[in-house]
Amino acid sequence: MKFQAIVLATILGLSTPAIADIARSPHAVAQANAPIGMYSDGEWSVTIGYNNNALSYYGENLRTGDRLSLRGARVSGNNQRRIYTWTNADVRYQVAWQPRDPGVIRVQVFNGRGREILNRLLYESND
């Protein structure tokens, strides 16, 4: 009987770090709870998708037609406010999202010196 308890404790002890790593994985968080969809304010449109184990960002200036597509976000923040960050050269694109308000995202863009060059609230769109 003691032998079975020791084996069970050993198995649980060895598997706990692997389970913890899976639970903390940004990809697991991103897939399960992220602002997937299209958001707009009439001038800017951002679509966030999840494909092949990576978050993608597709941004468009509706006035000028300029477009940008990025892949592979870094996920940070906490359960109340998640921050998804993509980089393109030295420009940082950031989306902040609160799961309790799923229809709104804040899009921020920072230049290479860390200066904010865009800060907009975008609302979920069904277009």
DAZIRA-V819142 format. One record per run of one state. SS is the DSSP state (hx for helix, st for strand, lp for the rest). FROM is the first residue (numbers start at 0). TO is the last residue. If there is no record, write none. Layout:
BEGIN
ss: {SS	SS}
from: {FROM	FROM}
to: {TO	TO}
END
This chain:
BEGIN
ss: {lp	hx	lp	hx	lp	st	lp	st	lp	st	lp	st	lp	st	lp	st	lp	st	lp	hx	lp	st	lp	st	lp}
from: {0	1	24	25	32	36	40	43	51	53	61	66	71	73	77	81	88	90	97	98	101	103	110	115	125}
to: {0	23	24	31	35	39	42	50	52	60	65	70	72	76	80	87	89	96	97	100	102	109	114	124	126}
END
